[in-house]
Amino acid sequence: MNPILLQNFIELISDYIGLHIREQDYDSLCNKVFVRVKLLKYSSPEQYYQLLANQNQASKDEWEKLIVLLVVPETYFFRDRGQLELLQNVILPEIIKYKIASNEKNIKIWSAGCSTGEEPYSLAIMIQELIPDWKEWNILILGTDINEVALKTAKKGIYGNWSFRLLDEGIKKKYFYEFKGEWHLDQELKNMVNFSNLNLVQDDFPRNNDLILCRNVLIYFGEEQISLVIKKFYNSLVKGGYLITAHAELYGQRLGEFQVKVFPQSLVYYRDEDKEDENYLPESLPILEEKRIPIKKSWQSLLKNSSSTTKISIYDGIGDDAKKQILFDLNKKISLNQNNKIAIKTLPQTSNIQPSKSEELLLEAEALFEEKDYTDAIKKAEKFLIINPKDIRGYKLLAQLYANIGTYERAIFYCNQAIERNSASVEPYYLLVNIAEEQGDLEGAKSFLKRIIYLCPEEIPAYIELGSLYAVEKNMTRAKKMKNIALEMLKKLPADDIVEYKGGIKVSDLIEYLEAV
């Protein structure tokens, strides 16, 4: 496909459904287009482009078929336990309490981008668990998606074992029954959820929602489409209504009138005013002051949230909010205080020292990384390694880059290459921990953290994160032990010292935080 036509397809897809096609996905897009061209027996991709561009029923029908190829559904019940616990223990009880006080027994929840339905059904389970007399309430849970095939699965309410991989067995048996190797949803629960096809970019939104969940959707969108959708979300919420996205999806994005609340498990966004958000000038996410741990950028903390199938929540704050807060923070300097300033590491330069050609390549790659231009950054880093095949910095940077674009096999390869060149370096292991968590490999993440502790017994953050994983497993004895080891080491350090990890955290702040959770 010629480059001009390819770019036209990319722009058309972005305009119609918001999907941002990355450069590394261009070949895949071409293949999918040619699959449809062949099936329709068209003579050229140009003819297919015209079909999609036409605003008629034939075009709409074809978009439904192409969307199935472009958007791969993947979800499961009670995905991201941290956020679901926040919903069950804080957000939903607050909504319920307000409704009871207002004598309004109605709740409206919208799962936007619900895929095959596990998320809205998870919300229905929580509602039944939280409201004993839920049948006396007017409860509407709406699940929408652009993928019609996924919606058909959602409406059936029949799932395989893989959808229950993190669901408590007791909950599973309470709300589902097994038939011929599949699990069928209880009819009463099924009746609580309505499903419909909705295009977040093109369509009008349902109004007066108390809560909107849109997780692992916006990460695929371009900035312009995200800004549009955020505005529409705001206008579709009631005053005090909440929006929850996946971790880090809105970092670096313009939030408009949305206010931010910081919880250990996640950030949430809420509508604080009655007015419509019509002509706002969107602002970027502010520096968060509430319970904020001052941070800087570090190698381990630059991993971008990916579109992985499984995301394990890290321990309250240190492995979670502190990491999330810096994912898309593109500021070059962050001050901790007047006495403790931390700058991003760069090659020292003076009027007498000039970087070599290869060092310039590395600096350019790092700068492109900061600007999220990952494709060009990879090219520069690879050129650097051709010149300096033994330099661990190139391998570490490429590992980061490939992790950020979700190419985990390549990221793991470069992590292992870095480890081969310096087996005592803990940095590659931290990235391997992140990748393992993204892939739902809890045992692998724990193994890498134990390796870090073996290599560096005083690596405080490794104990904190290992404790977080034990907490996910409900092994609270070991979780507490890991936290206590970290606290014991921290209390031996000067209060104003900085723990050089995930943003440069002040010792006194870290102690205060750990003792509070």
Buried (B, 14 or more C-beta within 10 A) or exposed (E): BEEEBBEBBBEBBBBBBBBBBBEBBBEEBBEBBBEBBEEEEBEEBEEBBEBBEEEEEEBEEBBEBBBBBBBEBBBBBBBBBBBBBBBBEBBBEEBBEEBEEEEEBEBBBBBBBBBBBBBBBBBBBBBBBBBEEBEEBEBBBBBBBBBEBBBEBBBBBBBEEEBBEBBEEEBBEBBBEEEEEBBBBBEEBBEBBEBEBBBBBEEEBBEEBBBBBBBBBBBBBBEEBBBBBBBBBBBBBBEBBBBBBBBBBBBBBBBBBBEBBBBBBBBBBBBEEEEEBEEBEBEBBEEBEEBEBBBBBBBBBBBBBBBBBBBBBBBBBBBBBBBBBBBBBEEEEBEBEEEEEBEEEEEEEEEEEEBEEBBBBBBBBBBBBBEEBBEBBBBBBBBBBEBBEEBBBBBBBBBBBBBBBBBBEBBBBBBBBBBEBEEEBBBBBBBBBBBBBBBBBBEBBBBBBEBBBEBBEEBBBBBBBBBBBBBBEEBEEBBEBBBEBBBEBBEEBEEEBBBEBBBBBBBBBBBEBBEEE
